[in-house]
Amino acid sequence: MFKRISVIALLLLGAHLALTALVPAAAGQGPPPWWVGGGVLWPFFADTATLLPAGGIRDVLTPTLGITAAVCLVLAAGSCLGWVVPTSWFRGLVVTGAVASIVVQVVWISGWAALPLVVDAALLWLALGRRVTAGGARRRSAVPAGDAR
């Protein structure tokens, strides 16, 4: 149960961080107040020196990749809960969402990108390294409590 809740919370945090790219803080505006997470939970600022110049491709990539990442991560969370999305899609959704989020974070790179990049790295590690599946995140341990080795 704890594993499932942890995976879902990480997926939803990743989705939130990706969606904040759609509404960067105004130029000259400092981070939001600490009680709402400050720049940690809202890592995008309009006056950030990005890798791509303002306008053009950056203004197309940011919402496209931010929405792609968020939708994929929310669908992966739905897969963990057994809602609508097939569990076989879980790993692909997590990888697609995390990679899209990483690209957005790198384009808008700043000190505030640390948490989103750590979240994305953790999601990739879970999906590719630990090979966590949606069914595995939902399933109870097959080993009875008294038989722990």
LINHU-V674781 format. One record per helix or strand. SS is the DSSP state (helix for helix, strand for strand). FROM is the first residue (numbers start at 1). LEN is the number of residues. If there is no record, write none. Layout:
SS:FROM:LEN ; SS:FROM:LEN
//
This chain:
helix:2:22 ; strand:25:1 ; helix:34:3 ; helix:38:4 ; strand:45:1 ; helix:57:25 ; helix:87:21 ; helix:113:17 ; helix:134:5 ; helix:145:3
//
